[in-house]
Amino acid sequence: MITVNLYYTGINGSARAFAAEMESSGVADEIRNEPGNLRYQYFTPLDDPETVLLIDSWTDQTAIDTHHASPMMQKIMELREKYDLHMTAERFISEDMGSDEKFIRK
């Protein structure tokens, strides 16, 4: 699994408005239904009201590449522009938890 954390930052609540429109317009649900998507979920940091975190997980790089080549990306880019958002990203590749598993309370 590949997970990308995208931090959208704006001013005057624009990042939250972007995430709200992604949800209300159905774009987020369309992405969740794309082949290979495992998670597409927005969060807001408690210490930064002008940033929204998107956790975006995919089965593999092929699924991400297919998503990036889809018409859905144009919709996302238009909304990013509409809300004048700036972004940073972190990318993670999942692996077996190994001995860390004992510290995870389920």
MMTF fields as JSON, N, C-alpha, C and O atoms, coordinates in Angstrom:
{
  "mmtfVersion": "1.0.0",
  "mmtfProducer": "UNKNOWN",
  "numBonds": 423,
  "numAtoms": 424,
  "numGroups": 106,
  "numChains": 1,
  "numModels": 1,
  "chainsPerModel": [1],
  "groupsPerChain": [106],
  "chainIdList": ["A"],
  "bondAtomList": [4, 2, 8, 6, 12, 10, 16, 14, 20, 18, 24, 22, 28, 26, 32, 30, 36, 34, 40, 38, 44, 42, 48, 46, 52, 50, 56, 54, 60, 58, 64, 62, 68, 66, 72, 70, 76, 74, 80, 78, 84, 82, 88, 86, 92, 90, 96, 94, 100, 98, 104, 102, 108, 106, 112, 110, 116, 114, 120, 118, 124, 122, 128, 126, 132, 130, 136, 134, 140, 138, 144, 142, 148, 146, 152, 150, 156, 154, 160, 158, 164, 162, 168, 166, 172, 170, 176, 174, 180, 178, 184, 182, 188, 186, 192, 190, 196, 194, 200, 198, 204, 202, 208, 206, 212, 210, 216, 214, 220, 218, 224, 222, 228, 226, 232, 230, 236, 234, 240, 238, 244, 242, 248, 246, 252, 250, 256, 254, 260, 258, 264, 262, 268, 266, 272, 270, 276, 274, 280, 278, 284, 282, 288, 286, 292, 290, 296, 294, 300, 298, 304, 302, 308, 306, 312, 310, 316, 314, 320, 318, 324, 322, 328, 326, 332, 330, 336, 334, 340, 338, 344, 342, 348, 346, 352, 350, 356, 354, 360, 358, 364, 362, 368, 366, 372, 370, 376, 374, 380, 378, 384, 382, 388, 386, 392, 390, 396, 394, 400, 398, 404, 402, 408, 406, 412, 410, 416, 414, 420, 418],
  "bondOrderList": [1, 1, 1, 1, 1, 1, 1, 1, 1, 1, 1, 1, 1, 1, 1, 1, 1, 1, 1, 1, 1, 1, 1, 1, 1, 1, 1, 1, 1, 1, 1, 1, 1, 1, 1, 1, 1, 1, 1, 1, 1, 1, 1, 1, 1, 1, 1, 1, 1, 1, 1, 1, 1, 1, 1, 1, 1, 1, 1, 1, 1, 1, 1, 1, 1, 1, 1, 1, 1, 1, 1, 1, 1, 1, 1, 1, 1, 1, 1, 1, 1, 1, 1, 1, 1, 1, 1, 1, 1, 1, 1, 1, 1, 1, 1, 1, 1, 1, 1, 1, 1, 1, 1, 1, 1],
  "groupList": [{"groupName": "MET", "atomNameList": ["N", "CA", "C", "O"], "elementList": ["N", "C", "C", "O"], "formalChargeList": [0, 0, 0, 0], "bondAtomList": [1, 0, 2, 1, 3, 2], "bondOrderList": [1, 1, 2], "singleLetterCode": "M", "chemCompType": "L-PEPTIDE LINKING"}, {"groupName": "ILE", "atomNameList": ["N", "CA", "C", "O"], "elementList": ["N", "C", "C", "O"], "formalChargeList": [0, 0, 0, 0], "bondAtomList": [1, 0, 2, 1, 3, 2], "bondOrderList": [1, 1, 2], "singleLetterCode": "I", "chemCompType": "L-PEPTIDE LINKING"}, {"groupName": "THR", "atomNameList": ["N", "CA", "C", "O"], "elementList": ["N", "C", "C", "O"], "formalChargeList": [0, 0, 0, 0], "bondAtomList": [1, 0, 2, 1, 3, 2], "bondOrderList": [1, 1, 2], "singleLetterCode": "T", "chemCompType": "L-PEPTIDE LINKING"}, {"groupName": "VAL", "atomNameList": ["N", "CA", "C", "O"], "elementList": ["N", "C", "C", "O"], "formalChargeList": [0, 0, 0, 0], "bondAtomList": [1, 0, 2, 1, 3, 2], "bondOrderList": [1, 1, 2], "singleLetterCode": "V", "chemCompType": "L-PEPTIDE LINKING"}, {"groupName": "ASN", "atomNameList": ["N", "CA", "C", "O"], "elementList": ["N", "C", "C", "O"], "formalChargeList": [0, 0, 0, 0], "bondAtomList": [1, 0, 2, 1, 3, 2], "bondOrderList": [1, 1, 2], "singleLetterCode": "N", "chemCompType": "L-PEPTIDE LINKING"}, {"groupName": "LEU", "atomNameList": ["N", "CA", "C", "O"], "elementList": ["N", "C", "C", "O"], "formalChargeList": [0, 0, 0, 0], "bondAtomList": [1, 0, 2, 1, 3, 2], "bondOrderList": [1, 1, 2], "singleLetterCode": "L", "chemCompType": "L-PEPTIDE LINKING"}, {"groupName": "TYR", "atomNameList": ["N", "CA", "C", "O"], "elementList": ["N", "C", "C", "O"], "formalChargeList": [0, 0, 0, 0], "bondAtomList": [1, 0, 2, 1, 3, 2], "bondOrderList": [1, 1, 2], "singleLetterCode": "Y", "chemCompType": "L-PEPTIDE LINKING"}, {"groupName": "GLY", "atomNameList": ["N", "CA", "C", "O"], "elementList": ["N", "C", "C", "O"], "formalChargeList": [0, 0, 0, 0], "bondAtomList": [1, 0, 2, 1, 3, 2], "bondOrderList": [1, 1, 2], "singleLetterCode": "G", "chemCompType": "PEPTIDE LINKING"}, {"groupName": "SER", "atomNameList": ["N", "CA", "C", "O"], "elementList": ["N", "C", "C", "O"], "formalChargeList": [0, 0, 0, 0], "bondAtomList": [1, 0, 2, 1, 3, 2], "bondOrderList": [1, 1, 2], "singleLetterCode": "S", "chemCompType": "L-PEPTIDE LINKING"}, {"groupName": "ALA", "atomNameList": ["N", "CA", "C", "O"], "elementList": ["N", "C", "C", "O"], "formalChargeList": [0, 0, 0, 0], "bondAtomList": [1, 0, 2, 1, 3, 2], "bondOrderList": [1, 1, 2], "singleLetterCode": "A", "chemCompType": "L-PEPTIDE LINKING"}, {"groupName": "ARG", "atomNameList": ["N", "CA", "C", "O"], "elementList": ["N", "C", "C", "O"], "formalChargeList": [0, 0, 0, 0], "bondAtomList": [1, 0, 2, 1, 3, 2], "bondOrderList": [1, 1, 2], "singleLetterCode": "R", "chemCompType": "L-PEPTIDE LINKING"}, {"groupName": "PHE", "atomNameList": ["N", "CA", "C", "O"], "elementList": ["N", "C", "C", "O"], "formalChargeList": [0, 0, 0, 0], "bondAtomList": [1, 0, 2, 1, 3, 2], "bondOrderList": [1, 1, 2], "singleLetterCode": "F", "chemCompType": "L-PEPTIDE LINKING"}, {"groupName": "GLU", "atomNameList": ["N", "CA", "C", "O"], "elementList": ["N", "C", "C", "O"], "formalChargeList": [0, 0, 0, 0], "bondAtomList": [1, 0, 2, 1, 3, 2], "bondOrderList": [1, 1, 2], "singleLetterCode": "E", "chemCompType": "L-PEPTIDE LINKING"}, {"groupName": "ASP", "atomNameList": ["N", "CA", "C", "O"], "elementList": ["N", "C", "C", "O"], "formalChargeList": [0, 0, 0, 0], "bondAtomList": [1, 0, 2, 1, 3, 2], "bondOrderList": [1, 1, 2], "singleLetterCode": "D", "chemCompType": "L-PEPTIDE LINKING"}, {"groupName": "PRO", "atomNameList": ["N", "CA", "C", "O"], "elementList": ["N", "C", "C", "O"], "formalChargeList": [0, 0, 0, 0], "bondAtomList": [1, 0, 2, 1, 3, 2], "bondOrderList": [1, 1, 2], "singleLetterCode": "P", "chemCompType": "L-PEPTIDE LINKING"}, {"groupName": "GLN", "atomNameList": ["N", "CA", "C", "O"], "elementList": ["N", "C", "C", "O"], "formalChargeList": [0, 0, 0, 0], "bondAtomList": [1, 0, 2, 1, 3, 2], "bondOrderList": [1, 1, 2], "singleLetterCode": "Q", "chemCompType": "L-PEPTIDE LINKING"}, {"groupName": "TRP", "atomNameList": ["N", "CA", "C", "O"], "elementList": ["N", "C", "C", "O"], "formalChargeList": [0, 0, 0, 0], "bondAtomList": [1, 0, 2, 1, 3, 2], "bondOrderList": [1, 1, 2], "singleLetterCode": "W", "chemCompType": "L-PEPTIDE LINKING"}, {"groupName": "HIS", "atomNameList": ["N", "CA", "C", "O"], "elementList": ["N", "C", "C", "O"], "formalChargeList": [0, 0, 0, 0], "bondAtomList": [1, 0, 2, 1, 3, 2], "bondOrderList": [1, 1, 2], "singleLetterCode": "H", "chemCompType": "L-PEPTIDE LINKING"}, {"groupName": "LYS", "atomNameList": ["N", "CA", "C", "O"], "elementList": ["N", "C", "C", "O"], "formalChargeList": [0, 0, 0, 0], "bondAtomList": [1, 0, 2, 1, 3, 2], "bondOrderList": [1, 1, 2], "singleLetterCode": "K", "chemCompType": "L-PEPTIDE LINKING"}],
  "groupTypeList": [0, 1, 2, 3, 4, 5, 6, 6, 2, 7, 1, 4, 7, 8, 9, 10, 9, 11, 9, 9, 12, 0, 12, 8, 8, 7, 3, 9, 13, 12, 1, 10, 4, 12, 14, 7, 4, 5, 10, 6, 15, 6, 11, 2, 14, 5, 13, 13, 14, 12, 2, 3, 5, 5, 1, 13, 8, 16, 2, 13, 15, 2, 9, 1, 13, 2, 17, 17, 9, 8, 14, 0, 0, 15, 18, 1, 0, 12, 5, 10, 12, 18, 6, 13, 5, 17, 0, 2, 9, 12, 10, 11, 1, 8, 12, 13, 0, 7, 8, 13, 12, 18, 11, 1, 10, 18],
  "groupIdList": [1, 2, 3, 4, 5, 6, 7, 8, 9, 10, 11, 12, 13, 14, 15, 16, 17, 18, 19, 20, 21, 22, 23, 24, 25, 26, 27, 28, 29, 30, 31, 32, 33, 34, 35, 36, 37, 38, 39, 40, 41, 42, 43, 44, 45, 46, 47, 48, 49, 50, 51, 52, 53, 54, 55, 56, 57, 58, 59, 60, 61, 62, 63, 64, 65, 66, 67, 68, 69, 70, 71, 72, 73, 74, 75, 76, 77, 78, 79, 80, 81, 82, 83, 84, 85, 86, 87, 88, 89, 90, 91, 92, 93, 94, 95, 96, 97, 98, 99, 100, 101, 102, 103, 104, 105, 106],
  "secStructList": [7, 3, 3, 3, 3, 3, 3, 3, 3, 7, 1, 6, 6, 2, 2, 2, 2, 2, 2, 2, 2, 2, 2, 2, 6, 1, 2, 2, 2, 2, 2, 2, 6, 1, 6, 6, 3, 3, 3, 3, 3, 3, 3, 7, 7, 6, 6, 7, 6, 6, 3, 3, 3, 3, 3, 3, 3, 3, 1, 1, 2, 2, 2, 2, 2, 2, 2, 2, 6, 1, 2, 2, 2, 2, 2, 2, 2, 2, 2, 2, 2, 2, 6, 6, 7, 3, 3, 3, 3, 3, 3, 3, 3, 7, 7, 7, 7, 4, 4, 4, 4, 4, 4, 7, 7, 7],
  "xCoordList": [0.841, 0.0, 0.894, 1.934, 0.464, 1.158, 0.198, -0.94, 0.668, -0.142, 0.553, 1.755, -0.229, 0.279, -0.504, -1.733, 0.205, -0.41, -0.231, 0.892, -1.342, -1.312, -1.833, -2.94, -1.034, -1.416, -1.809, -0.974, -3.076, -3.598, -3.66, -4.286, -3.021, -3.015, -3.499, -3.099, -4.371, -4.9, -5.039, -4.343, -5.949, -6.235, -7.752, -8.512, -8.166, -9.578, -10.492, -11.606, -10.009, -10.837, -10.935, -11.769, -10.091, -10.208, -9.887, -10.484, -8.971, -8.649, -9.842, -10.147, -10.5, -11.692, -12.828, -13.571, -12.965, -13.998, -13.729, -14.657, -12.456, -12.067, -12.486, -13.136, -12.119, -12.457, -13.972, -14.479, -14.696, -16.156, -16.746, -17.68, -16.205, -16.713, -16.337, -17.128, -15.146, -14.772, -15.784, -16.157, -16.22, -17.191, -18.597, -19.25, -19.061, -20.45, -20.695, -21.812, -19.673, -19.827, -19.791, -20.146, -19.362, -19.264, -17.917, -17.684, -17.019, -15.702, -14.951, -14.355, -14.975, -14.263, -14.815, -14.045, -16.122, -16.714, -16.335, -16.107, -16.267, -15.836, -14.417, -14.117, -13.549, -12.17, -12.149, -11.426, -12.936, -12.99, -13.43, -13.078, -14.185, -14.675, -13.751, -14.039, -12.648, -11.7, -10.984, -10.713, -10.678, -9.952, -8.621, -7.836, -8.379, -7.128, -7.133, -6.174, -8.189, -8.216, -8.618, -9.617, -7.838, -8.096, -8.593, -9.317, -8.195, -8.602, -8.455, -7.475, -9.445, -9.421, -10.208, -11.436, -9.495, -10.163, -9.454, -8.227, -10.273, -9.764, -9.789, -10.688, -8.776, -8.656, -8.205, -7.613, -8.485, -8.014, -7.124, -7.539, -5.906, -5.017, -5.591, -6.124, -5.487, -6.0, -5.225, -5.771, -3.959, -3.119, -2.973, -2.203, -3.707, -3.564, -4.904, -5.175, -5.733, -7.057, -7.037, -8.074, -5.889, -5.798, -5.264, -5.013, -5.09, -4.584, -5.563, -6.194, -5.668, -6.436, -5.488, -4.729, -5.536, -4.728, -5.604, -6.676, -5.149, -5.786, -4.905, -3.728, -5.47, -4.775, -5.341, -6.53, -4.472, -4.847, -4.045, -2.836, -4.708, -4.003, -4.461, -5.641, -3.499, -3.735, -3.046, -2.084, -3.544, -2.962, -1.542, -0.693, -1.274, 0.058, 0.24, -0.675, 1.43, 1.747, 0.897, 0.553, 0.555, -0.281, -1.629, -2.132, -2.212, -3.503, -3.365, -4.245, -2.264, -2.032, -1.857, -2.425, -1.071, -0.844, -2.143, -2.366, -2.999, -4.294, -5.158, -5.816, -5.152, -5.897, -5.372, -6.16, -4.07, -3.48, -3.792, -3.838, -4.006, -4.315, -5.816, -6.231, -6.624, -8.084, -8.623, -7.955, -9.832, -10.475, -10.704, -10.877, -10.703, -10.897, -9.813, -10.091, -8.597, -7.505, -7.775, -7.417, -8.398, -8.714, -9.688, -9.545, -10.676, -11.631, -10.912, -11.172, -10.005, -9.263, -8.403, -8.371, -7.713, -6.836, -7.639, -7.177, -8.824, -9.67, -10.096, -10.105, -10.451, -10.844, -9.652, -9.801, -8.485, -7.282, -7.042, -6.733, -7.19, -6.988, -8.075, -7.779, -9.311, -10.434, -10.184, -10.473, -9.638, -9.416, -7.99, -7.636, -7.166, -5.799, -5.002, -4.44, -4.965, -4.297, -2.848, -2.498, -2.025, -0.641, -0.531, -1.268, 0.386, 0.438, 1.845, 2.835, 1.898, 3.099, 2.64, 1.467, 3.567, 3.203, 4.249, 5.437, 3.765, 4.624, 4.136, 2.933, 5.054, 4.699, 5.249, 6.404, 4.4, 4.775, 4.408, 3.359, 5.274, 4.987, 4.868, 5.792, 3.722, 3.447, 4.24, 4.53, 4.567, 5.218, 4.687, 3.97, 5.031, 4.603, 5.034, 6.156, 4.15, 4.441, 5.536, 6.177, 5.759, 6.808, 6.617, 5.503, 7.692, 7.635, 6.86, 6.482, 6.616, 5.828, 4.368, 3.656, 3.925, 2.525, 2.078, 0.916, 2.983, 2.607, 2.234, 1.633, 2.585, 2.266, 0.956, 0.555, 0.293, -0.948, -2.126, -2.312, -2.901, -4.088, -5.244, -5.586, -5.83, -6.959, -8.242, -9.293],
  "yCoordList": [-1.171, 0.0, 1.244, 1.282, 2.253, 3.53, 4.584, 4.697, 5.348, 6.413, 7.745, 7.888, 8.712, 10.062, 10.979, 11.034, 11.691, 12.714, 14.043, 14.495, 14.661, 15.957, 17.01, 16.894, 18.027, 19.135, 20.316, 20.888, 20.668, 21.815, 23.002, 22.918, 24.1, 25.284, 26.486, 26.699, 27.264, 28.47, 29.563, 29.571, 30.483, 31.561, 31.708, 31.336, 32.254, 32.543, 31.333, 31.461, 30.161, 28.96, 28.306, 27.422, 28.723, 28.184, 26.692, 25.992, 26.192, 24.764, 23.926, 22.889, 24.37, 23.658, 23.754, 22.792, 24.908, 25.068, 24.148, 23.569, 24.015, 23.088, 21.665, 20.992, 21.204, 19.833, 19.643, 18.595, 20.657, 20.567, 20.445, 19.672, 21.203, 21.113, 19.784, 19.223, 19.278, 17.954, 16.902, 16.015, 17.008, 16.056, 16.315, 15.391, 17.551, 17.849, 17.683, 17.369, 17.889, 17.758, 16.31, 16.017, 15.405, 13.996, 13.607, 12.432, 14.573, 14.259, 13.282, 12.321, 13.518, 12.629, 11.206, 10.246, 11.061, 9.725, 9.059, 7.85, 9.841, 9.28, 8.734, 7.665, 9.461, 9.006, 7.741, 6.794, 7.721, 6.529, 5.29, 4.169, 5.486, 4.364, 3.99, 3.049, 4.714, 4.375, 3.069, 2.806, 2.248, 1.006, 1.273, 2.116, 0.559, 0.671, 1.674, 1.728, 2.481, 3.436, 2.711, 1.992, 2.905, 2.279, 3.271, 2.909, 4.521, 5.547, 6.92, 7.207, 7.753, 9.138, 9.91, 9.973, 10.496, 11.082, 12.353, 12.411, 13.385, 14.685, 14.808, 14.298, 15.498, 15.772, 17.217, 17.804, 17.782, 19.131, 19.087, 18.569, 19.623, 19.675, 20.599, 21.664, 20.203, 21.01, 22.311, 23.304, 22.308, 23.486, 24.384, 25.344, 24.084, 24.885, 24.944, 24.086, 25.932, 26.005, 26.314, 26.223, 26.675, 27.005, 25.855, 26.03, 24.677, 23.52, 22.362, 22.162, 21.612, 20.364, 19.276, 19.467, 18.139, 16.98, 15.987, 15.617, 15.56, 14.473, 13.25, 13.29, 12.158, 10.872, 10.084, 9.768, 9.777, 9.204, 7.916, 7.97, 6.757, 5.47, 4.662, 4.64, 4.003, 3.235, 1.876, 1.711, 0.92, -0.427, -0.444, -1.17, 0.362, 0.35, 1.586, 2.395, 1.717, 2.883, 2.921, 4.004, 1.772, 1.738, 2.396, 3.144, 2.123, 2.732, 4.252, 4.996, 4.706, 6.158, 6.783, 7.837, 6.134, 6.662, 6.743, 7.708, 5.737, 5.729, 6.879, 7.563, 7.089, 8.205, 9.539, 10.413, 9.7, 10.96, 11.234, 12.391, 10.178, 10.329, 10.469, 10.664, 10.371, 10.387, 11.816, 12.761, 11.97, 13.294, 13.866, 15.074, 13.003, 13.431, 14.425, 15.353, 14.24, 15.134, 16.571, 17.523, 16.726, 18.079, 18.762, 19.951, 18.024, 18.587, 19.028, 20.107, 18.175, 18.498, 19.739, 20.632, 19.794, 20.93, 22.225, 23.278, 22.159, 23.357, 23.84, 25.043, 22.908, 23.303, 23.841, 24.795, 23.25, 23.776, 25.224, 26.081, 25.478, 26.826, 27.773, 28.898, 27.32, 28.127, 28.628, 29.779, 27.739, 28.086, 28.578, 28.84, 28.706, 29.227, 28.515, 29.146, 27.186, 26.383, 26.097, 25.973, 25.996, 25.561, 24.211, 23.918, 23.393, 22.012, 21.58, 22.055, 20.662, 19.869, 18.422, 18.143, 17.507, 16.095, 15.232, 15.553, 14.134, 13.082, 11.766, 11.569, 10.878, 9.599, 8.463, 8.489, 7.464, 6.314, 5.02, 4.924, 4.036, 2.705, 1.783, 1.676, 1.119, 0.279, -1.02, -1.568, -1.476, -2.772, -3.429, -2.799, -4.674, -5.414, -4.657, -4.154, -4.581, -3.865, -4.543, -3.89, -5.828, -6.53, -6.446, -6.614, -6.187, -6.163, -4.962, -4.962, -3.947, -2.792, -3.15, -2.427, -4.244, -4.662, -4.774, -4.508, -5.162, -5.346, -4.031, -4.042, -2.886, -1.583, -0.994, 0.093, -1.699, -1.233, -1.843, -3.06, -1.004, -1.472, -1.534, -0.538, -2.691, -2.874, -3.085, -3.256],
  "zCoordList": [0.0, 0.0, 0.0, 0.657, -0.749, -0.782, -0.238, -0.694, 0.733, 1.319, 1.094, 1.318, 0.646, 0.455, 1.384, 1.323, 2.235, 3.075, 2.362, 2.137, 2.012, 1.341, 2.302, 2.829, 2.523, 3.397, 2.514, 1.814, 2.557, 1.811, 2.762, 3.818, 2.398, 3.247, 2.447, 1.303, 3.08, 2.454, 3.496, 4.511, 3.225, 4.181, 4.318, 3.424, 5.446, 5.7, 5.505, 4.998, 5.913, 5.852, 4.494, 4.298, 3.532, 2.174, 2.085, 1.267, 2.897, 2.846, 3.317, 2.728, 4.358, 4.843, 3.833, 3.636, 3.195, 2.171, 0.984, 0.421, 0.605, -0.463, -0.107, -0.907, 1.089, 1.503, 1.549, 1.149, 2.037, 2.097, 0.689, 0.47, -0.257, -1.629, -2.277, -3.036, -1.989, -2.501, -2.042, -2.809, -0.794, -0.257, -0.807, -1.292, -0.735, -1.122, -2.62, -3.031, -3.43, -4.887, -5.361, -6.502, -4.482, -4.867, -5.438, -5.719, -5.617, -6.184, -5.276, -5.762, -3.975, -3.049, -3.137, -3.136, -3.212, -3.33, -4.653, -4.695, -5.732, -7.015, -6.904, -7.436, -6.218, -6.037, -5.188, -5.499, -4.12, -3.26, -4.036, -3.669, -5.091, -5.893, -7.049, -7.788, -7.212, -8.268, -7.915, -6.743, -8.928, -8.658, -7.953, -8.39, -6.875, -6.144, -5.016, -4.247, -4.888, -3.782, -2.506, -2.476, -1.463, -0.168, 0.872, 1.799, 0.709, 1.675, 1.039, 0.352, 1.284, 0.819, 1.863, 1.807, 2.817, 3.974, 4.421, 4.501, 4.714, 5.144, 6.666, 7.335, 7.193, 8.624, 8.799, 7.893, 9.961, 10.257, 11.497, 12.533, 11.405, 12.563, 13.643, 13.329, 14.881, 15.983, 16.15, 16.631, 15.754, 15.972, 14.74, 14.771, 13.645, 12.426, 11.679, 10.838, 11.971, 11.349, 9.852, 9.194, 9.311, 7.879, 7.026, 5.834, 7.637, 6.905, 7.032, 8.07, 5.95, 5.927, 5.457, 4.507, 6.124, 5.752, 5.011, 5.489, 3.852, 3.11, 3.228, 2.87, 3.731, 3.731, 2.555, 2.511, 1.616, 0.321, 0.133, -0.092, 0.222, 0.149, -1.06, -1.409, -1.682, -2.906, -2.804, -2.054, -3.558, -3.532, -4.059, -3.543, -5.098, -5.712, -6.59, -6.744, -7.159, -7.987, -9.248, -9.721, -9.798, -10.998, -10.733, -11.571, -9.578, -9.224, -9.099, -9.531, -8.51, -8.386, -9.766, -10.049, -10.623, -11.969, -12.759, -13.49, -12.617, -13.298, -12.788, -13.572, -11.477, -10.881, -11.407, -11.769, -11.451, -11.916, -13.388, -13.804, -14.179, -15.606, -15.866, -17.008, -14.821, -14.984, -15.068, -14.648, -15.611, -15.641, -14.233, -14.071, -13.235, -11.85, -11.425, -10.666, -11.902, -11.519, -11.982, -11.289, -13.134, -13.616, -12.668, -12.385, -12.173, -11.214, -9.936, -9.404, -9.456, -8.231, -8.447, -7.6, -9.574, -9.849, -9.971, -9.534, -10.555, -10.659, -9.272, -9.011, -8.381, -7.028, -6.237, -5.473, -6.406, -5.738, -6.155, -5.327, -7.447, -7.971, -7.44, -7.037, -7.443, -6.966, -5.542, -5.217, -4.695, -3.29, -3.023, -1.873, -4.073, -3.971, -2.883, -1.987, -2.981, -1.956, -2.323, -3.497, -1.303, -1.441, -0.762, 0.179, -1.24, -0.776, -0.409, -0.964, 0.546, 0.799, 0.86, 1.108, 0.634, 0.577, 1.259, 1.294, 1.796, 2.358, 1.76, 1.587, 1.449, 0.82, 1.671, 2.097, 1.912, 2.743, 2.033, 1.395, 2.149, 1.631, 2.835, 3.641, 2.95, 4.11, 4.058, 2.995, 5.232, 5.368, 6.63, 7.407, 6.834, 8.018, 9.279, 9.353, 10.255, 11.5, 12.321, 13.144, 12.115, 12.845, 14.35, 14.846, 15.077, 16.538, 17.08, 18.252, 16.264, 16.701, 16.935, 17.631, 16.368, 16.486, 17.943, 18.251, 18.84, 20.243, 20.922, 21.997, 20.304, 20.905, 20.373, 20.788, 19.466, 18.859, 19.61, 19.608, 20.238, 20.964, 19.976, 19.339, 19.861, 18.917, 19.66, 19.041]
}
